[in-house]
């Protein structure tokens, strides 16, 4: 490791007073102070009343975990976290050929070869063939999981805003993305659904986060919310009003989940209140509807029906348990 990495490793293990930190290092004081300043500029460490500690950001905290785990496995964390090493590691899938890695990363033959040898010696990859080299990750190695978390980037997803006494937004994120949000946005108003965790921020807005297994497209998000009362009465109508839904994708997902009837019905209802859905889309859903009768919002069955449902039930082959007044209110408020 170079001096900069040694300093970060030491601070990762435990925070130190700046003077004690410099004294413990086998480098000239000038070098040590310079590297401390460089790490501060990189946002990886901070000086808190003379105490040097790892910054609270997601990247710094994840890098801290990688350094400690690397040392535990006898792996040089400085080489492991180089851009070249990480870029090559990221491109290794189930079985990846040497030439493909070189082409994808645009690194030289020597750079790719050295990185692969380092990763192999560290136990993070294995060769399934020697000539030509074909490599794959050792999936059960704890370090590979840490690297995946470190390199995973949260894609920008559509955010749906709600009206009410206190404005808030809802995000559906993977566990890795939620961890990043908790680190980087803890000073804001945050709530994690189904956990009871709720903290207020300086501003009135609150972000409600729901954990999902994988990133959801806007169409998948729409389908997920359409089976909830709040989704039917407000959220889904707001998504439609944004005019960013890909209706072909929505129809494809609805077919796979046997929800063509209910999705088509909802689009039809919204359009009767306020025309927002192309008529061609409604025709497509009509043509693909299932002959098997579906139930829309079974959880509302206890409240019975209001009498308006008949024509729509016949048209879409659906048992309907909806509060049409609530849907009208939600659509007209857009």
C-alpha positions in Angstrom: 0.0 0.0 0.0 1.1 3.6 -0.6 1.1 6.1 2.3 -2.4 7.5 1.4 -3.9 4.0 1.6 -2.1 3.2 4.9 -3.5 6.3 6.5 -7.1 5.5 5.3 -6.7 1.9 6.5 -5.6 3.1 10.0 -8.4 5.5 10.3 -10.9 2.9 9.0 -9.9 0.7 12.0 -10.2 3.4 14.6 -10.3 7.2 14.6 -7.1 9.0 15.8 -6.0 12.4 17.0 -4.1 14.0 14.1 -0.8 14.2 16.0 -1.0 10.6 17.2 -1.9 9.5 13.7 1.2 11.2 12.2 3.5 9.8 14.9 2.3 6.2 14.2 3.1 6.3 10.5 6.5 5.2 9.1 6.6 8.4 6.9 8.0 11.8 7.1 5.6 14.2 8.8 5.3 16.3 5.7 4.2 13.3 3.7 1.7 12.2 6.3 0.1 15.7 6.6 -0.1 16.0 2.9 -1.9 12.6 2.5 -4.3 13.5 5.3 -5.2 16.6 3.4 -5.6 14.6 0.1 -7.9 12.2 1.8 -10.0 15.1 3.2 -10.2 16.6 -0.3 -11.4 13.3 -1.6 -14.2 13.3 0.9 -13.0 10.1 2.6 -11.9 11.4 6.0 -12.8 14.4 8.1 -11.1 16.3 10.9 -13.6 16.6 13.8 -12.1 18.8 16.5 -8.6 17.4 15.9 -9.8 13.8 15.6 -9.4 12.2 12.2 -12.2 9.8 11.3 -13.8 8.3 8.2 -16.5 10.5 6.6 -20.1 9.6 6.9 -20.9 9.4 3.2 -21.9 6.1 1.5 -18.7 5.8 -0.6 -16.4 6.5 2.4 -18.1 4.0 4.7 -18.2 1.3 2.0 -14.6 1.9 1.2 -13.8 1.6 4.9 -15.5 -1.8 5.1 -13.6 -3.0 2.0 -10.3 -1.9 3.5 -10.9 -3.8 6.8 -12.1 -6.9 5.0 -9.2 -6.8 2.6 -6.7 -6.7 5.4 -8.5 -9.5 7.1 -8.1 -11.7 4.0 -4.5 -10.6 3.3 -5.4 -8.6 0.2 -3.8 -5.2 -0.6 -6.8 -2.8 -0.6 -5.0 -0.1 -2.5 -4.5 -2.4 -5.6 -8.0 -3.8 -5.2 -9.6 -0.4 -5.3 -7.7 1.0 -8.2 -9.9 2.1 -11.1 -8.3 -0.4 -13.4 -8.8 -3.4 -11.1 -12.4 -2.5 -10.3 -13.2 -1.9 -14.0 -11.9 -5.3 -14.9 -13.5 -7.0 -11.9 -16.9 -5.4 -12.9 -16.8 -6.9 -16.4 -16.1 -10.5 -15.2 -19.4 -12.4 -15.4 -20.0 -16.1 -15.2 -17.3 -16.9 -17.7 -15.4 -14.1 -19.4 -12.6 -14.4 -21.9 -9.4 -12.3 -21.6 -9.9 -10.7 -25.0 -13.4 -9.6 -24.1 -12.1 -7.9 -20.9 -9.5 -6.1 -22.8 -12.0 -4.9 -25.4 -14.6 -3.8 -22.9 -12.2 -2.0 -20.5 -9.8 -0.6 -23.2 -6.9 -1.5 -21.0 -3.6 -2.9 -22.3 -2.8 -6.6 -22.4 -0.4 -6.2 -19.5 -2.8 -4.2 -17.3 -5.6 -6.8 -17.7 -3.2 -9.7 -17.1 -1.8 -8.1 -13.9 -5.3 -7.4 -12.6 -6.5 -10.9 -13.3 -3.5 -12.4 -11.6 -4.0 -10.2 -8.6 -7.7 -11.1 -8.4 -6.9 -14.8 -8.8 -4.3 -14.8 -6.1 -6.7 -12.9 -3.8 -9.3 -15.7 -4.4 -11.9 -13.4 -5.9 -11.8 -15.1 -9.3 -10.9 -18.4 -10.8 -9.8 -19.5 -14.2 -12.0 -22.0 -15.9 -9.5 -22.2 -18.7 -5.8 -21.2 -18.9 -5.1 -20.7 -22.6 -6.9 -18.6 -23.6 -7.8 -17.3 -20.2 -11.4 -17.6 -19.2 -12.3 -16.2 -15.8 -15.3 -16.1 -13.5 -16.0 -14.7 -10.0 -16.0 -16.8 -6.9 -19.5 -15.8 -5.9 -19.4 -16.9 -2.3 -16.3 -14.8 -1.4 -17.4 -12.1 1.0 -15.2 -9.5 -0.7 -17.0 -9.9 -4.0 -20.2 -9.0 -2.2 -18.6 -5.9 -0.7 -17.3 -4.8 -4.1 -20.7 -5.3 -5.7 -22.2 -3.0 -3.0 -19.5 -0.4 -3.5 -19.8 -0.3 -7.3 -23.6 -0.5 -7.5 -25.1 2.8 -8.6 -28.7 3.9 -8.0 -30.3 4.6 -11.3 -32.6 7.6 -11.5 -36.1 6.3 -11.2 -39.4 8.1 -11.6 -40.6 9.6 -8.3 -44.3 10.0 -7.6 -45.3 13.0 -5.4 -48.4 13.0 -3.2 -50.5 15.8 -2.0 -51.6 16.1 1.6 -51.0 17.9 4.8 -47.3 17.1 4.6 -45.7 16.7 1.1 -43.9 13.4 0.7 -42.5 11.2 -2.0 -42.2 7.4 -2.3 -39.2 5.5 -3.6 -38.9 1.8 -4.3 -35.2 0.9 -3.9 -33.0 -2.2 -3.5 -31.4 -2.8 -0.1 -28.0 -1.6 -1.5 -29.6 1.6 -2.7 -31.5 2.2 0.5 -28.2 1.8 2.5 -26.7 4.5 0.3 -29.8 6.8 0.8 -29.5 6.3 4.6 -25.9 7.3 4.6 -26.2 10.3 2.3 -29.7 11.7 3.1 -30.1 11.0 6.9 -30.4 14.7 7.5 -33.6 14.8 5.5 -37.0 13.4 6.4 -36.9 9.7 5.9 -39.1 6.7 6.6 -38.6 3.1 5.7 -41.9 1.3 5.1 -42.9 -1.5 7.4 -40.0 -0.9 9.8 -41.4 2.0 12.0 -38.3 4.0 11.2 -39.2 7.7 10.7 -37.0 10.7 11.2 -37.9 14.4 10.4 -35.7 16.6 8.4 -35.2 20.4 8.5 -37.7 20.8 5.7 -41.3 19.5 5.7 -40.9 16.9 2.9 -40.6 13.2 3.9 -39.2 10.5 1.7 -40.9 7.1 2.2 -38.6 4.2 1.1 -39.8 0.7 0.3 -37.4 -2.1 -0.1 -37.6 -4.2 -3.2 -35.5 -7.1 -4.6 -34.6 -5.3 -7.8 -35.0 -2.0 -9.6 -38.5 -1.5 -10.9 -39.4 0.2 -14.2 -42.1 2.8 -14.1 -44.5 0.2 -15.6 -43.6 -2.4 -12.9 -44.1 0.3 -10.3 -47.5 1.1 -11.7 -48.6 -2.5 -11.6 -47.3 -2.9 -8.0 -49.3 0.1 -6.9 -52.5 -0.9 -8.7 -53.2 -3.6 -6.2 -53.3 -1.1 -3.3 -56.1 1.3 -2.3 -53.8 4.3 -2.2 -52.4 3.4 -5.6 -55.8 3.1 -7.2 -57.1 6.3 -5.7 -54.1 8.5 -6.3 -50.6 7.2 -7.2 -51.5 5.4 -10.5 -53.4 8.4 -11.8 -50.5 10.6 -11.1 -48.2 8.2 -13.0 -50.6 8.3 -16.0 -50.6 12.1 -15.9 -46.8 12.3 -16.2 -47.2 10.8 -19.7 -44.1 8.6 -19.3 -45.7 5.2 -19.3 -44.8 2.8 -22.1 -48.2 1.2 -22.6 -46.8 -1.7 -24.7 -44.5 -2.6 -21.8 -47.4 -2.1 -19.4 -49.5 -4.5 -21.5 -46.7 -7.1 -21.6 -46.3 -7.0 -17.9 -50.0 -7.2 -17.3 -50.3 -10.3 -19.5 -47.5 -12.0 -17.6 -49.2 -11.3 -14.3 -52.7 -12.0 -15.5 -53.8 -8.4 -14.8 -54.8 -7.2 -18.3 -58.5 -7.0 -17.2 -57.9 -4.9 -14.1 -55.2 -2.7 -15.7 -57.5 -2.1 -18.7 -60.4 -1.3 -16.5 -58.5 1.2 -14.4 -57.2 3.0 -17.5 -60.8 3.1 -18.9 -62.1 4.6 -15.6 -59.4 7.2 -15.5 -60.1 8.2 -19.1 -63.8 8.5 -18.4 -63.0 11.1 -15.7 -60.2 12.9 -17.5 -59.0 11.8 -20.9 -55.3 11.0 -20.5 -55.0 7.5 -22.1 -54.9 7.1 -25.9 -58.0 5.2 -27.1 -55.7 2.8 -29.1 -54.2 1.7 -25.7 -57.7 0.8 -24.4 -58.4 -1.2 -27.6 -55.1 -3.1 -27.1 -56.1 -4.1 -23.6 -59.6 -5.1 -24.7 -58.2 -7.4 -27.3 -55.9 -9.1 -24.8 -58.3 -9.4 -21.8 -58.7 -12.7 -20.1 -61.9 -14.8 -20.2 -61.4 -15.7 -16.6 -63.2 -13.2 -14.3 -60.9 -11.2 -12.1 -61.5 -9.2 -8.9 -60.3 -5.7 -8.5 -59.2 -4.7 -4.9 -60.5 -7.7 -3.1 -59.5 -6.1 0.2 -62.3 -3.6 -0.3 -65.0 -6.3 -0.7 -66.3 -5.7 2.8 -67.6 -2.3 1.8 -69.7 -3.7 -1.0 -70.7 -2.1 -4.3 -72.3 1.2 -5.1 -74.3 0.3 -8.3 -72.3 2.0 -11.0 -70.1 -1.0 -11.6 -72.3 -3.1 -13.9 -71.4 -1.9 -17.4 -67.6 -1.8 -16.5 -67.8 -5.3 -15.0 -69.3 -6.7 -18.1 -66.9 -4.8 -20.4 -63.8 -5.9 -18.6 -64.9 -9.2 -17.0 -64.0 -7.9 -13.5 -65.7 -7.9 -10.1 -65.2 -4.3 -9.0 -64.8 -3.1 -5.4 -63.7 0.5 -5.9 -64.5 3.9 -4.4 -65.2 5.8 -7.7 -65.6 9.0 -5.8 -62.1 8.7 -4.4 -60.7 8.0 -7.9 -62.6 11.0 -9.3 -61.2 13.2 -6.6 -57.6 12.0 -7.2 -57.9 12.4 -11.0 -59.5 15.8 -10.9 -56.8 17.1 -8.5 -54.1 16.6 -11.1 
